[in-house]
Amino acid sequence: MRIIKNNDDVLLLYRAGVMGDEFREHLTRYFDRLQADLDDLDPNRYSVEDCGYVVILEAGDNVRDLSNVGLNPSNSGLLGSGPEYCEVLQLDGIGYYSLLIIYNNSFAVDFYSPMGCHDEEVENWLAEQICFD
């Protein structure tokens, strides 16, 4: 699991080879947009870290216990959450589930999970969450 709180974290993971160009650009744009939205509310008062972060799930992560990011095993971790949205993105030739979990009125976490890296129950749950317009 990778926790990304700002563009500095994105750059570090990119330089370490954890993500490719498309994923880096996607996350950089995301953090830039979020900061611009926060600045529209009250310039220089909030940082993106105040409002949430990004979690990249990896093969082997126990998504039923993500207590280190606020999704406890007593509630089945990710499986007990109610995503605001879920979509599939293609980044660097890899399909990712992208989910937004809103914790409260001012804090949310975006989760990215490579398709096919979890057990069947988790993969089915993720597929069921996809929002279609």
C-alpha positions as CSV (number, residue, x, y, z in Angstrom):
1,M,0.0,0.0,0.0
2,R,1.2,3.4,-0.9
3,I,-0.1,6.6,0.8
4,I,0.3,9.8,-1.2
5,K,-0.4,13.1,0.4
6,N,0.9,15.6,-2.1
7,N,2.8,16.1,-5.4
8,D,6.1,15.6,-3.6
9,D,5.0,12.1,-2.7
10,V,3.9,11.5,-6.3
11,L,7.4,12.6,-7.6
12,L,9.2,10.3,-5.1
13,L,7.2,7.3,-6.1
14,Y,7.6,8.1,-9.8
15,R,11.4,8.4,-9.4
16,A,11.4,5.1,-7.5
17,G,9.7,3.4,-10.4
18,V,6.4,2.7,-8.6
19,M,4.3,4.4,-11.2
20,G,4.7,5.4,-14.9
21,D,4.3,8.7,-16.7
22,E,0.5,8.5,-17.1
23,F,-0.2,7.7,-13.4
24,R,2.2,10.5,-12.3
25,E,0.5,13.0,-14.6
26,H,-3.0,11.9,-13.5
27,L,-2.2,12.3,-9.8
28,T,-0.3,15.6,-10.3
29,R,-3.4,17.0,-12.1
30,Y,-5.6,15.7,-9.3
31,F,-3.6,17.3,-6.5
32,D,-3.3,20.6,-8.5
33,R,-7.1,20.7,-9.1
34,L,-7.8,19.9,-5.5
35,Q,-5.5,22.7,-4.3
36,A,-7.1,25.1,-6.8
37,D,-10.5,24.3,-5.5
38,L,-9.4,24.7,-1.9
39,D,-7.8,28.1,-2.8
40,D,-11.1,29.2,-4.3
41,L,-12.7,28.6,-1.0
42,D,-10.1,30.4,1.1
43,P,-6.8,31.3,-0.5
44,N,-3.7,29.8,1.3
45,R,-5.8,28.5,4.2
46,Y,-6.0,24.8,3.3
47,S,-3.5,22.3,1.9
48,V,-4.5,19.1,0.1
49,E,-3.2,17.1,3.1
50,D,-5.9,18.7,5.2
51,C,-8.7,17.2,3.1
52,G,-7.5,13.7,2.4
53,Y,-5.0,11.7,0.4
54,V,-4.5,9.0,-2.2
55,V,-4.0,5.3,-1.4
56,I,-2.6,2.9,-4.0
57,L,-3.6,-0.6,-3.0
58,E,-1.2,-3.4,-4.1
59,A,-1.4,-7.2,-4.4
60,G,-1.2,-8.7,-0.9
61,D,-2.8,-5.8,0.9
62,N,-5.5,-6.8,3.3
63,V,-8.3,-4.6,2.1
64,R,-10.5,-6.0,4.9
65,D,-8.3,-4.3,7.4
66,L,-7.2,-0.8,6.3
67,S,-7.3,0.6,9.8
68,N,-4.1,2.6,9.1
69,V,-6.2,4.6,6.7
70,G,-9.4,4.6,8.7
71,L,-11.2,1.5,7.4
72,N,-11.4,-0.9,10.3
73,P,-11.7,-4.7,10.2
74,S,-14.8,-4.6,12.4
75,N,-16.5,-2.9,9.4
76,S,-14.8,-5.2,6.8
77,G,-12.4,-2.5,5.8
78,L,-12.8,-1.4,2.2
79,L,-15.7,-3.9,1.7
80,G,-17.7,-2.2,4.4
81,S,-17.3,1.3,2.9
82,G,-19.7,3.0,0.6
83,P,-17.8,4.6,-2.2
84,E,-19.0,8.0,-3.5
85,Y,-18.0,6.7,-6.9
86,C,-15.9,4.0,-8.6
87,E,-14.6,4.0,-12.1
88,V,-12.0,2.1,-14.1
89,L,-9.0,4.0,-15.5
90,Q,-6.2,2.9,-17.8
91,L,-2.9,4.3,-16.7
92,D,0.4,3.2,-18.1
93,G,-1.3,0.2,-19.7
94,I,-2.8,-1.0,-16.4
95,G,-6.4,-1.0,-15.5
96,Y,-7.1,0.5,-12.1
97,Y,-10.3,0.8,-10.0
98,S,-10.5,4.3,-8.7
99,L,-12.8,4.8,-5.7
100,L,-13.5,7.9,-3.6
101,I,-14.4,7.2,0.0
102,I,-15.8,10.3,1.9
103,Y,-15.1,10.0,5.6
104,N,-16.8,13.3,6.6
105,N,-17.7,16.7,5.3
106,S,-14.0,17.7,4.9
107,F,-12.0,14.5,4.4
108,A,-11.9,11.9,1.7
109,V,-9.5,9.3,0.4
110,D,-9.1,8.3,-3.3
111,F,-8.2,4.6,-3.6
112,Y,-6.6,3.1,-6.7
113,S,-6.3,-0.7,-7.1
114,P,-4.9,-2.5,-10.0
115,M,-7.6,-4.8,-11.6
116,G,-7.1,-8.4,-10.8
117,C,-4.7,-8.2,-7.9
118,H,-7.1,-9.2,-5.1
119,D,-9.1,-12.3,-4.3
120,E,-12.3,-13.1,-6.1
121,E,-14.6,-11.6,-3.4
122,V,-12.8,-8.3,-3.4
123,E,-12.6,-8.1,-7.2
124,N,-16.3,-8.8,-7.5
125,W,-17.1,-6.1,-4.9
126,L,-14.9,-3.6,-6.8
127,A,-16.6,-4.4,-10.1
128,E,-20.0,-4.0,-8.4
129,Q,-19.1,-0.5,-7.3
130,I,-18.4,0.9,-10.8
131,C,-20.6,3.9,-11.6
132,F,-22.1,4.1,-15.0
133,D,-23.5,7.3,-16.4
